[in-house]
C-alpha cells in the first residue's frame, strides 16, 4: 500500500515538473523574466522533493508561532 502511494506521488511530481518545464519555456519565449524565474524555482523545488532532498511540507515550529 505504501509503495503504491509513493509511486503515485512520484509520478504526479514528475508530471508537475514536466509541465513546469514547459511553462518555463513559454514564459521565457514571452520575455517574462520574473514569471520565468518563479516557475524555475517551482521546477527546482519539485526536483528536490522527488530526489528526497526537501520535504513536501514545511512545518512551522509551534513555539515560534505562539511566541
C-alpha positions as CSV (number, residue, x, y, z in Angstrom):
1,X,0.0,0.0,0.0
2,X,2.7,2.5,1.0
3,X,4.7,1.6,-2.1
4,X,1.7,2.3,-4.3
5,X,1.3,5.8,-2.7
6,X,5.0,6.5,-3.2
7,X,4.9,5.5,-6.8
8,X,1.7,7.6,-7.5
9,X,3.2,10.6,-5.7
10,X,6.5,10.3,-7.7
11,X,4.5,10.0,-10.9
12,X,2.4,13.1,-10.0
13,X,5.6,15.1,-9.1
14,X,7.2,14.0,-12.4
15,X,4.2,15.2,-14.3
16,X,4.1,18.5,-12.5
17,X,7.8,19.0,-13.2
18,X,7.3,18.4,-16.9
19,X,4.5,20.9,-17.0
20,X,6.6,23.4,-15.1
21,X,9.4,22.9,-17.6
22,X,7.0,23.7,-20.5
23,X,5.6,26.7,-18.7
24,X,9.1,28.0,-18.1
25,X,9.9,27.7,-21.8
26,X,6.7,29.6,-22.7
27,X,7.4,32.4,-20.2
28,X,11.0,32.7,-21.4
29,X,9.8,33.0,-25.0
30,X,7.4,35.8,-24.0
31,X,10.3,37.5,-22.1
32,X,8.5,37.4,-18.8
33,X,11.6,37.3,-16.7
34,X,10.0,37.3,-13.2
35,X,7.5,34.7,-14.2
36,X,10.3,32.6,-15.7
37,X,12.2,32.8,-12.5
38,X,9.3,31.8,-10.3
39,X,8.4,28.9,-12.5
40,X,12.1,27.8,-12.4
41,X,12.0,27.9,-8.6
42,X,8.9,25.7,-8.6
43,X,10.7,23.3,-11.1
44,X,13.7,23.1,-8.8
45,X,11.5,22.5,-5.7
46,X,9.7,19.6,-7.4
47,X,13.0,18.1,-8.4
48,X,14.3,18.4,-4.8
49,X,11.2,16.7,-3.5
50,X,11.4,13.9,-6.0
51,X,15.1,13.3,-5.0
52,X,14.2,13.4,-1.3
53,X,16.3,16.4,-0.6
54,X,13.5,18.5,0.6
55,X,10.2,17.7,2.4
56,X,7.0,18.2,0.5
57,X,5.5,20.1,3.5
58,X,7.1,22.8,5.6
59,X,6.2,22.6,9.2
60,X,6.2,25.6,11.5
61,X,7.6,25.2,15.0
62,X,4.6,25.7,17.3
63,X,6.8,27.5,19.9
64,X,7.8,30.2,17.3
65,X,4.3,30.7,16.1
66,X,2.9,31.3,19.6
67,X,5.8,33.4,20.9
